[in-house]
Amino acid sequence: QPAASLGVAGKQAGAYVVEINIEQTPLSDIADETRIGKASDILTDLLS
């Protein structure tokens, strides 16, 4: 299975899913949160 399926599997198992990507994807519709941008920028903001 590709890594892209991990979000779907997590959601099906009851996980809170946060998508971080430079653009919307099919996962965006089921994720609890979608953050659009570079992962390095978003993670830096989240951790500060």
N, CA, C and O of each residue as an XYZ file, in Angstrom:
192
protein
N       0.841     -1.193      0.000
C       0.000      0.000      0.000
C       0.881      1.250      0.000
O       1.865      1.320      0.735
N       0.523      2.234     -0.826
C       1.270      3.499     -0.796
C       1.026      4.263      0.501
O       0.018      4.063      1.178
N       1.959      5.132      0.828
C       1.833      5.928      2.054
C       0.565      6.765      2.052
O       0.040      7.082      3.120
N       0.061      7.130      0.885
C      -1.151      7.944      0.801
C      -2.354      7.247      1.429
O      -3.313      7.914      1.820
N      -2.324      5.932      1.533
C      -3.454      5.205      2.117
C      -3.438      5.240      3.644
O      -4.418      4.836      4.270
N      -2.365      5.707      4.253
C      -2.279      5.731      5.717
C      -3.326      6.650      6.339
O      -3.884      6.326      7.388
N      -3.596      7.782      5.712
C      -4.607      8.698      6.239
C      -5.985      8.064      6.262
O      -6.726      8.217      7.233
N      -6.331      7.358      5.202
C      -7.628      6.679      5.126
C      -7.698      5.577      6.176
O      -8.705      5.449      6.872
N      -6.649      4.787      6.297
C      -6.623      3.709      7.288
C      -6.726      4.275      8.699
O      -7.441      3.730      9.540
N      -6.021      5.358      8.955
C      -6.098      5.992     10.270
C      -7.492      6.495     10.576
O      -7.999      6.301     11.681
N      -8.109      7.137      9.607
C      -9.465      7.662      9.801
C     -10.442      6.523     10.079
O     -11.294      6.640     10.960
N     -10.326      5.435      9.343
C     -11.199      4.279      9.552
C     -11.008      3.674     10.938
O     -11.931      3.075     11.490
N      -9.818      3.829     11.497
C      -9.528      3.296     12.831
C      -9.866      4.297     13.935
O      -9.660      4.015     15.115
N     -10.386      5.471     13.550
C     -10.799      6.452     14.545
C      -9.765      7.509     14.873
O      -9.951      8.272     15.821
N      -8.678      7.575     14.114
C      -7.627      8.561     14.377
C      -8.062      9.959     13.937
O      -8.907     10.111     13.055
N      -7.474     10.967     14.560
C      -7.631     12.357     14.140
C      -6.576     12.582     13.063
O      -5.380     12.484     13.337
N      -7.003     12.877     11.861
C      -6.095     12.942     10.712
C      -5.844     14.393     10.311
O      -6.780     15.154     10.063
N      -4.571     14.759     10.254
C      -4.157     16.081      9.785
C      -3.337     15.879      8.518
O      -2.327     15.175      8.522
N      -3.780     16.497      7.446
C      -3.062     16.428      6.174
C      -2.231     17.691      6.009
O      -2.730     18.799      6.208
N      -0.974     17.527      5.650
C      -0.092     18.650      5.329
C       0.419     18.404      3.920
O       1.091     17.408      3.653
N       0.090     19.329      3.020
C       0.479     19.158      1.628
C       0.528     20.520      0.956
O      -0.007     21.495      1.483
N       1.166     20.589     -0.202
C       1.244     21.870     -0.909
C      -0.023     22.167     -1.707
O      -0.190     23.276     -2.215
N      -0.914     21.185     -1.819
C      -2.192     21.391     -2.498
C      -3.217     20.407     -1.956
O      -2.863     19.438     -1.285
N      -4.486     20.659     -2.248
C      -5.548     19.756     -1.810
C      -5.381     18.408     -2.506
O      -4.905     18.330     -3.638
N      -5.785     17.350     -1.804
C      -5.727     15.992     -2.348
C      -7.062     15.314     -2.047
O      -7.895     15.901     -1.357
N      -7.289     14.103     -2.541
C      -8.514     13.391     -2.179
C      -8.655     13.189     -0.662
O      -9.774     13.099     -0.158
N      -7.546     13.118      0.060
C      -7.598     12.967      1.515
C      -8.159     14.213      2.194
O      -8.697     14.128      3.299
N      -8.040     15.357      1.550
C      -8.503     16.619      2.136
C      -9.969     16.547      2.554
O     -10.368     17.160      3.545
N     -10.765     15.803      1.801
C     -12.198     15.710      2.096
C     -12.502     14.914      3.359
O     -13.547     15.119      3.977
N     -11.610     14.011      3.749
C     -11.895     13.205      4.939
C     -11.017     13.557      6.133
O     -11.299     13.140      7.257
N      -9.961     14.320      5.898
C      -9.065     14.704      7.000
C      -9.792     15.630      7.971
O     -10.660     16.405      7.567
N      -9.437     15.548      9.238
C     -10.009     16.445     10.238
C      -9.469     17.862     10.068
O     -10.174     18.837     10.331
N      -8.229     17.971      9.630
C      -7.600     19.261      9.331
C      -6.760     19.106      8.082
O      -6.124     18.073      7.873
N      -6.761     20.138      7.251
C      -5.877     20.174      6.093
C      -5.086     21.465      6.157
O      -5.666     22.549      6.209
N      -3.784     21.357      6.153
C      -2.887     22.515      6.160
C      -2.213     22.567      4.802
O      -1.529     21.622      4.409
N      -2.402     23.670      4.082
C      -1.830     23.822      2.752
C      -0.544     24.635      2.848
O      -0.545     25.751      3.366
N       0.549     24.069      2.348
C       1.842     24.744      2.360
C       2.961     23.730      2.458
O       2.733     22.520      2.432
N       4.169     24.240      2.570
C       5.339     23.371      2.714
C       5.344     22.763      4.113
O       5.122     23.463      5.101
N       5.595     21.473      4.192
C       5.612     20.788      5.484
C       6.621     21.419      6.430
O       6.349     21.547      7.624
N       7.780     21.816      5.919
C       8.799     22.411      6.794
C       8.301     23.712      7.416
O       8.576     23.980      8.586
N       7.578     24.517      6.655
C       7.033     25.769      7.186
C       5.906     25.515      8.182
O       5.863     26.131      9.247
N       5.006     24.618      7.838
C       3.854     24.343      8.698
C       4.294     23.708     10.008
O       3.817     24.103     11.072
N       5.191     22.733      9.954
C       5.654     22.081     11.182
C       6.421     23.053     12.070
O       6.306     22.992     13.294
N       7.197     23.945     11.471
C       7.901     24.961     12.254
C       6.902     25.839     12.997
O       7.095     26.134     14.177
N       5.832     26.261     12.314
C       4.798     27.082     12.950
C       4.079     26.320     14.065
O       3.818     26.880     15.130
N       3.762     25.053     13.825
C       3.049     24.259     14.829
C       3.887     24.028     16.081
O       3.349     23.961     17.187
N       5.188     23.908     15.914
C       6.065     23.601     17.040
C       6.570     24.833     17.782
O       7.218     24.709     18.821
N       6.281     26.019     17.257
C       6.776     27.232     17.927
C       5.740     27.820     18.862
O       5.994     28.839     19.503
